[in-house]
Amino acid sequence: MKKIVLFLILFLFNSSLVLGQSPEFTFTKTGPTTVTGPIISRAHTYDSAPSAIQEGNEIKVWYCGGGAVGDPYHGHDSVYYASYNATTGAPITQPRRVVWVTLNDAFDDGDMACAVTVVKTSQYKMWYECAPRIYRKDNNQLQSSFTQICHAASDDGINWRKFESLSPTNYRFNVQSSVVQNNPVNASAVITLSQGIKNNLQLERRSDGKLYANFSAGTGGSDLRANYGVGHPTAITLPPDSNGYQRIQLWYYDSQGSFNNRVVMRVESGDGFNFETPVKTNLLSPNKIKYVNVPVGGRPGFYVSTAGPFYLNVFNYSWDGINWFWGDEGKDYNFYTSYLAKNFNLGSVTGCVVGSGAMVGDQYGRINSLSGIKFLSTEGGFGINDKHKPGDKCYDADEDNDRGNSMDIYNLTGNLNFVKKIGDFDNNGVINLADFGEWKKKYLAGTETLTSFAVWKKAYLK
């Protein structure tokens, strides 16, 4: 009788096989930092987009920061560093600029250095979003434009040497100079602009050493979303082999010269500046990525990413770093503000999220526990230009004239919880046809029922 029932089940089920998914992880916020207020804050400027490593009881943070009014770098993003006590939240190292733009027409980071990621191998290694100075072809005026990815190395995480490519086989790491104009220290991008963006901009370097681009309507150069460039890098390293060799995995955003075809790529490298062929992920938006080094769901570990869309801190996860649970292709506003807010929200400290945050990992960019995870959240206020007014919860008058004057970095903690899927009969964290095989064995042995099959079928067809 049981075999006849199985035959009927297979016959009726075979016409509508689709892959079903349900979330395997949830996040529970357990609290903010043990001290009140932000752990990194500077008045009337911004501290945002952090990358953090915990070493002992010290959390070291590299992030994108702005210069104060009157500073020669005001208006140009730079990389800042600060650290704080992991237990108390008390500052250890006050914020200081550690990688600055060159303000030089010839160099790849002449205009901007931001969106940083740091890991530590035998030395600290950094990748940051860099942008050259661009001039308009129609009027010779400076114009903010595309981004690329630059690289630097350090022995202490504070004093950095910029990577410069002298030829395809010759390179060096330059100790950066604090000279503002005509900075003699070159930096070369290690992940460079696509040909599509170059074509859109009709990009050319003239005899005066300056880059010129066409931003006129109709050329494709006026669409700054399409021509954003490559940037928002995020990296992890694998633990060293017995000979000390370590592989680097790095993800980055690429607008590709076509906003509809934008993508997040993953590349691998052995040295941090020679990369293998990029692999396309199913992400479209910039993410900060870590590897959770905890066996779960029948697997050795998983990747987790964080992002900050629509005033939310949200997370995503992947078993291979390429295919993420929710790909964000074509998703609308309601997807982020309802589905993600309900199922994947990390929360915040003040309730006023204004930029991306990141989970705190070890020196390799790995998280070694599912509990007590630290998350750095960029929070602040909004101004009249953001359609906020005095009296609104997140209103801040500092924001009325210039975006970012109130951005601070806060620390909150929480737990990732693995939720065993109902219908996952082989306990591998995935609901698929293999579970039907396991159910069949158990059903014939008398340890499962038709009711449990109905539960599996519903989950599978979802």
C-alpha positions as CSV (number, residue, x, y, z in Angstrom):
1,M,0.0,0.0,0.0
2,K,2.8,2.4,0.9
3,K,4.4,1.9,-2.5
4,I,1.2,2.6,-4.3
5,V,0.8,5.8,-2.3
6,L,4.4,6.8,-3.2
7,F,3.6,6.2,-6.9
8,L,0.6,8.4,-6.7
9,I,2.6,11.1,-4.9
10,L,5.3,11.1,-7.6
11,F,2.7,11.2,-10.4
12,L,0.8,14.1,-8.9
13,F,3.9,16.0,-7.9
14,N,6.0,15.6,-11.0
15,S,4.2,18.3,-13.0
16,S,5.0,21.2,-10.8
17,L,8.6,20.9,-9.5
18,V,10.1,24.3,-8.5
19,L,12.7,25.3,-6.1
20,G,11.4,26.6,-2.8
21,Q,13.2,28.8,-0.3
22,S,12.7,29.9,3.2
23,P,15.1,31.9,5.4
24,E,17.7,29.8,7.3
25,F,19.0,32.6,9.5
26,T,17.5,35.3,11.7
27,F,19.3,38.1,13.7
28,T,18.4,39.0,17.2
29,K,19.7,42.3,18.5
30,T,20.9,41.9,22.1
31,G,22.0,45.5,22.8
32,P,24.0,48.5,21.8
33,T,27.5,49.3,23.1
34,T,27.8,49.4,26.9
35,V,28.5,53.2,26.8
36,T,25.9,55.8,25.7
37,G,26.4,57.4,22.3
38,P,28.6,56.8,19.3
39,I,31.9,55.0,19.5
40,I,33.3,57.3,16.7
41,S,32.1,60.8,16.3
42,R,33.5,64.1,15.0
43,A,31.3,67.3,15.0
44,H,30.1,68.8,11.8
45,T,31.5,66.1,9.5
46,Y,31.0,62.4,8.7
47,D,32.3,59.1,9.8
48,S,30.8,56.2,7.8
49,A,31.2,53.0,5.9
50,P,33.5,51.2,8.5
51,S,35.7,48.1,8.2
52,A,36.6,46.6,11.6
53,I,39.0,44.0,13.0
54,Q,39.0,42.9,16.6
55,E,42.4,42.1,18.0
56,G,42.3,41.1,21.6
57,N,40.0,43.5,23.4
58,E,40.6,46.3,20.9
59,I,38.4,46.9,17.9
60,K,40.3,48.7,15.1
61,V,38.1,50.6,12.7
62,W,39.0,52.1,9.3
63,Y,36.3,54.2,7.6
64,C,35.4,56.9,5.2
65,G,35.6,60.4,6.7
66,G,35.4,64.0,5.8
67,G,37.7,66.9,6.6
68,A,36.6,69.9,8.6
69,V,35.9,73.2,7.0
70,G,39.3,74.9,6.4
71,D,41.1,71.6,6.1
72,P,42.9,71.3,2.7
73,Y,41.1,68.0,2.1
74,H,37.7,69.4,2.9
75,G,35.2,68.1,0.3
76,H,37.4,65.1,-0.5
77,D,36.7,61.7,1.2
78,S,39.7,60.2,3.0
79,V,40.3,57.1,5.0
80,Y,40.3,57.5,8.8
81,Y,41.3,55.2,11.6
82,A,40.1,54.9,15.3
83,S,39.9,52.1,17.8
84,Y,37.9,51.4,21.0
85,N,37.6,48.9,23.8
86,A,35.5,45.9,22.8
87,T,34.1,45.5,26.3
88,T,33.4,49.1,27.4
89,G,33.2,51.0,24.1
90,A,35.7,53.5,25.5
91,P,38.0,55.1,22.8
92,I,41.6,53.9,22.6
93,T,42.8,55.7,19.5
94,Q,41.1,59.0,18.6
95,P,40.0,59.4,14.9
96,R,42.9,60.3,12.6
97,R,43.3,60.5,8.9
98,V,45.6,57.6,7.7
99,V,45.1,57.6,3.9
100,W,44.5,60.8,2.1
101,V,43.9,61.9,-1.5
102,T,46.7,63.3,-3.5
103,L,44.8,66.2,-5.1
104,N,47.0,65.5,-8.0
105,D,45.8,65.5,-11.6
106,A,47.8,62.5,-12.7
107,F,47.0,60.0,-9.9
108,D,44.2,57.4,-9.5
109,D,43.3,58.7,-6.1
110,G,43.7,62.4,-6.9
111,D,40.2,63.3,-5.9
112,M,38.9,60.7,-3.4
113,A,39.7,57.8,-1.1
114,C,36.8,56.1,0.6
115,A,34.7,52.8,1.1
116,V,37.6,50.9,2.7
117,T,38.1,47.3,3.6
118,V,41.1,46.0,5.7
119,V,42.4,42.5,6.5
120,K,45.6,41.4,8.1
121,T,47.9,38.7,6.8
122,S,51.7,39.1,7.4
123,Q,50.8,42.8,7.2
124,Y,47.7,44.9,7.1
125,K,46.2,45.1,3.6
126,M,43.7,47.7,2.5
127,W,41.6,48.2,-0.6
128,Y,39.7,51.5,-1.0
129,E,37.5,53.2,-3.5
130,C,39.6,55.8,-5.3
131,A,38.7,58.4,-7.8
132,P,40.9,60.6,-10.1
133,R,40.4,64.2,-10.8
134,I,38.3,64.7,-14.0
135,Y,37.9,67.8,-16.2
136,R,34.9,68.5,-18.4
137,K,35.6,68.7,-22.1
138,D,33.1,71.4,-22.6
139,N,34.4,73.9,-20.1
140,N,37.6,72.5,-18.5
141,Q,36.0,72.5,-15.1
142,L,36.6,69.8,-12.4
143,Q,33.8,67.2,-12.4
144,S,33.4,64.4,-9.9
145,S,33.1,61.1,-11.8
146,F,34.0,57.5,-11.8
147,T,35.7,55.4,-9.2
148,Q,38.2,52.5,-9.2
149,I,39.9,50.4,-6.5
150,C,43.3,51.2,-5.1
151,H,45.5,49.1,-2.7
152,A,47.8,49.9,0.3
153,A,49.8,48.0,2.9
154,S,50.9,48.7,6.4
155,D,52.8,47.2,9.3
156,D,50.7,48.8,12.0
157,G,47.4,49.7,10.4
158,I,48.2,53.4,10.7
159,N,51.1,54.2,8.5
160,W,50.3,53.1,5.0
161,R,52.2,52.6,1.7
162,K,50.3,53.0,-1.5
163,F,50.6,50.4,-4.4
164,E,52.0,51.8,-7.7
165,S,52.2,49.8,-10.9
166,L,55.3,50.8,-12.9
167,S,54.7,48.2,-15.6
168,P,52.8,44.9,-15.8
169,T,55.7,43.1,-14.0
170,N,57.1,45.9,-11.9
171,Y,55.5,47.6,-8.9
172,R,56.3,49.2,-5.6
173,F,54.6,50.4,-2.4
174,N,55.1,54.1,-1.8
175,V,55.2,55.8,1.6
176,Q,52.5,58.4,1.2
177,S,53.2,62.1,1.5
178,S,51.1,64.6,3.3
179,V,52.0,67.3,0.8
180,V,48.6,68.6,-0.5
181,Q,49.4,69.9,-3.9
182,N,51.6,68.2,-6.5
183,N,51.9,65.1,-4.2
184,P,54.9,63.1,-5.5
185,V,53.5,59.7,-4.3
186,N,51.6,57.9,-7.0
187,A,48.8,55.3,-6.4
188,S,47.7,52.9,-9.1
189,A,44.3,51.3,-9.2
190,V,44.4,47.5,-9.0
191,I,40.8,47.0,-10.3
192,T,40.2,49.5,-13.1
193,L,37.4,51.0,-15.1
194,S,35.4,49.0,-17.7
195,Q,35.8,49.9,-21.4
196,G,32.1,50.6,-21.5
197,I,32.4,53.5,-19.0
198,K,35.5,54.9,-20.9
199,N,33.4,54.8,-24.1
200,N,30.5,56.5,-22.4
201,L,32.7,59.3,-21.0
202,Q,34.8,59.5,-24.2
203,L,37.7,59.5,-21.6
204,E,41.1,60.8,-22.7
205,R,44.3,61.9,-21.0
206,R,45.7,65.0,-22.7
207,S,49.3,66.3,-23.0
208,D,48.8,68.4,-19.8
209,G,48.4,65.2,-17.8
210,K,44.7,65.7,-17.0
211,L,41.9,63.4,-17.7
212,Y,39.0,64.8,-19.7
213,A,35.5,63.5,-20.2
214,N,32.4,64.4,-22.0
215,F,29.4,64.8,-19.7
216,S,27.0,66.2,-22.3
217,A,23.6,64.6,-22.7
218,G,23.4,62.1,-25.4
219,T,26.9,60.7,-25.1
220,G,26.1,58.4,-22.1
221,G,28.5,60.5,-19.9
222,S,25.7,62.4,-18.3
223,D,24.3,59.2,-16.6
224,L,26.4,59.2,-13.5
225,R,24.7,56.1,-12.1
226,A,25.8,54.1,-15.2
227,N,29.3,55.6,-15.0
228,Y,29.8,55.3,-11.2
229,G,32.7,52.9,-11.8
230,V,34.1,50.0,-9.7
231,G,34.2,50.4,-6.0
232,H,32.9,49.5,-2.5
233,P,35.4,46.7,-2.1
234,T,35.1,44.2,0.7
235,A,37.7,41.5,1.4
236,I,38.4,38.4,3.5
237,T,41.4,36.1,3.6
238,L,41.6,32.4,4.1
239,P,43.7,31.1,7.0
240,P,47.4,30.6,5.9
241,D,48.6,27.3,4.5
242,S,51.5,25.6,6.2
243,N,53.9,27.6,4.0
244,G,52.2,30.9,5.0
245,Y,50.4,31.4,1.7
246,Q,47.0,33.0,1.9
247,R,44.3,33.5,-0.7
248,I,42.3,36.7,-0.7
249,Q,38.6,36.9,-1.7
250,L,37.4,40.4,-2.7
251,W,33.9,41.5,-3.7
252,Y,33.3,44.8,-5.5
253,Y,30.5,46.8,-7.1
254,D,30.7,47.5,-10.9
255,S,28.2,49.8,-12.6
256,Q,29.6,48.6,-16.0
257,G,28.5,51.7,-17.9
258,S,24.9,50.5,-17.8
259,F,22.9,50.8,-14.6
260,N,20.6,48.0,-15.7
261,N,23.5,45.7,-15.9
262,R,25.3,46.7,-12.7
263,V,26.6,43.8,-10.6
264,V,28.7,42.8,-7.6
265,M,31.7,40.7,-8.7
266,R,34.0,38.4,-6.7
267,V,37.6,38.0,-7.5
268,E,40.4,36.0,-5.9
269,S,44.1,36.9,-5.5
270,G,47.3,35.6,-3.8
271,D,48.9,39.0,-3.4
272,G,46.1,41.6,-3.4
273,F,46.9,43.3,-6.7
274,N,46.9,40.6,-9.3
275,F,43.4,39.2,-9.6
276,E,41.9,36.2,-11.3
277,T,38.8,36.4,-13.6
278,P,35.9,38.1,-11.9
279,V,32.9,35.9,-11.0
280,K,29.4,37.5,-11.2
281,T,27.3,37.2,-8.0
282,N,23.5,37.6,-7.8
283,L,23.9,40.9,-5.9
284,L,23.5,44.3,-7.4
285,S,24.1,46.6,-4.4
286,P,27.3,47.2,-2.5
287,N,27.7,44.9,0.6
288,K,30.2,44.4,3.4
289,I,31.0,40.7,3.6
290,K,32.4,38.4,6.3
291,Y,32.8,34.6,6.6
292,V,31.2,33.0,9.6
293,N,33.6,30.2,10.6
294,V,31.0,28.1,12.3
295,P,29.8,24.6,11.1
296,V,26.0,24.8,10.7
297,G,23.4,23.1,8.5
298,G,25.7,20.3,7.5
299,R,28.2,22.9,6.1
300,P,31.6,24.2,7.3
301,G,30.4,27.8,7.5
302,F,28.8,30.5,5.5
303,Y,29.2,34.1,4.2
304,V,27.2,37.0,5.7
305,S,26.9,40.4,4.2
306,T,25.5,43.7,5.5
307,A,24.1,46.7,3.6
308,G,22.2,49.9,4.4
309,P,19.3,50.4,1.9
310,F,16.3,52.8,2.7
311,Y,17.4,53.7,6.2
312,L,17.8,50.1,7.3
313,N,20.7,47.9,8.4
314,V,20.0,44.5,6.7
315,F,21.9,41.3,6.3
316,N,22.1,38.6,3.7
317,Y,23.8,35.2,3.6
318,S,25.4,32.7,1.2
319,W,26.9,29.3,1.4
320,D,29.4,29.9,-1.4
321,G,29.8,33.7,-1.5
322,I,28.4,33.9,-5.1
323,N,24.7,32.9,-4.7
324,W,23.1,34.9,-1.9
325,F,19.8,34.0,-0.3
326,W,18.0,37.1,-1.6
327,G,19.4,38.4,-4.9
328,D,18.4,42.1,-5.2
329,E,17.7,42.1,-8.9
330,G,14.7,44.2,-9.8
331,K,13.4,44.5,-6.3
332,D,11.2,47.5,-5.4
333,Y,11.0,49.9,-2.5
334,N,8.5,47.6,-0.7
335,F,10.8,44.7,-0.9
336,Y,13.4,46.6,1.2
337,T,11.1,48.4,3.6
338,S,8.7,45.5,4.3
339,Y,10.2,42.1,3.4
340,L,13.8,42.9,4.5
341,A,12.8,45.0,7.4
342,K,10.7,42.1,8.7
343,N,13.0,39.3,8.0
344,F,16.6,40.6,7.8
345,N,16.8,43.8,9.8
346,L,19.8,44.2,12.1
347,G,18.2,47.2,13.9
348,S,20.1,50.3,15.0
349,V,21.0,52.3,18.1
350,T,19.3,55.6,17.4
351,G,16.7,54.5,14.8
352,C,18.2,56.9,12.3
353,V,20.4,54.8,9.9
354,V,22.1,57.0,7.3
355,G,24.7,54.8,5.7
356,S,26.3,51.4,5.5
357,G,27.6,49.4,8.5
358,A,29.7,46.3,8.9
359,M,30.1,43.3,11.2
360,V,33.3,43.1,13.2
361,G,35.5,40.1,12.3
362,D,39.0,38.8,13.1
363,Q,42.1,39.7,11.2
364,Y,41.0,37.4,8.3
365,G,37.6,38.9,8.0
366,R,36.0,35.9,9.7
367,I,33.4,35.7,12.5
368,N,34.0,32.8,14.9
369,S,30.7,32.6,16.8
370,L,27.0,33.0,16.1
371,S,26.4,34.9,19.4
372,G,27.7,38.2,20.6
373,I,28.4,39.5,17.1
374,K,29.3,43.1,17.0
375,F,27.9,45.4,14.2
376,L,29.0,48.9,13.4
377,S,26.2,51.1,12.2
378,T,26.4,54.5,10.5
379,E,23.7,56.7,12.0
380,G,22.9,60.4,12.1
381,G,20.3,62.9,11.0
382,F,18.4,64.1,8.0
383,G,17.8,67.7,6.9
384,I,15.2,69.7,4.9
385,N,16.8,68.5,1.7
386,D,16.1,64.9,2.8
387,K,12.4,65.9,3.3
388,H,12.7,66.0,7.1
389,K,11.6,69.0,9.1
390,P,12.2,70.3,12.7
391,G,10.3,68.0,15.1
392,D,10.9,64.9,13.1
393,K,12.6,62.1,15.0
394,C,15.7,62.1,12.8
395,Y,15.9,65.8,11.9
396,D,19.3,67.5,12.4
397,A,19.8,71.1,11.4
398,D,23.4,70.3,10.5
399,E,22.0,68.4,7.5
400,D,20.0,71.3,6.0
401,N,22.9,72.6,3.9
402,D,25.3,69.7,3.4
403,R,24.7,65.9,3.5
404,G,26.7,64.0,6.1
405,N,27.4,66.5,8.8
406,S,26.0,64.4,11.6
407,M,27.1,60.9,10.6
408,D,28.6,58.9,13.5
409,I,29.4,55.2,14.0
410,Y,27.6,53.2,16.7
411,N,28.2,49.7,18.0
412,L,25.4,47.2,18.6
413,T,25.5,43.5,19.3
414,G,23.3,40.5,18.4
415,N,23.1,36.8,17.6
416,L,22.7,35.0,14.3
417,N,20.2,32.1,14.7
418,F,20.1,29.1,12.5
419,V,16.6,28.0,11.9
420,K,16.3,24.4,10.8
421,K,13.9,24.2,7.9
422,I,10.7,22.2,8.3
423,G,10.9,19.5,5.7
424,D,14.7,19.4,5.6
425,F,14.8,15.6,6.1
426,D,18.5,15.2,5.3
427,N,19.5,18.1,7.6
428,N,21.7,19.9,5.1
429,G,20.0,23.3,5.3
430,V,18.4,23.1,1.9
431,I,15.0,21.9,0.9
432,N,15.2,20.0,-2.4
433,L,14.4,16.6,-4.0
434,A,17.1,14.9,-1.9
435,D,14.7,15.5,1.1
436,F,12.0,13.5,-0.7
437,G,14.4,10.6,-1.0
438,E,15.1,10.8,2.8
439,W,11.4,11.1,3.5
440,K,10.7,8.1,1.3
441,K,13.1,5.9,3.2
442,K,11.7,7.0,6.5
443,Y,8.1,6.6,5.3
444,L,8.7,3.1,4.2
445,A,10.3,2.4,7.5
446,G,7.3,3.7,9.3
447,T,9.0,6.7,10.9
448,E,7.5,9.5,8.8
449,T,3.9,10.2,7.7
450,L,1.9,11.6,4.8
451,T,1.5,14.7,6.9
452,S,5.2,15.4,7.0
453,F,5.3,14.9,3.2
454,A,2.6,17.6,2.8
455,V,4.8,19.9,4.9
456,W,7.8,19.2,2.7
457,K,5.9,19.7,-0.5
458,K,4.5,23.0,0.6
459,A,8.0,24.3,1.5
460,Y,9.5,22.9,-1.7
461,L,6.8,24.5,-3.9
462,K,6.9,27.8,-2.1
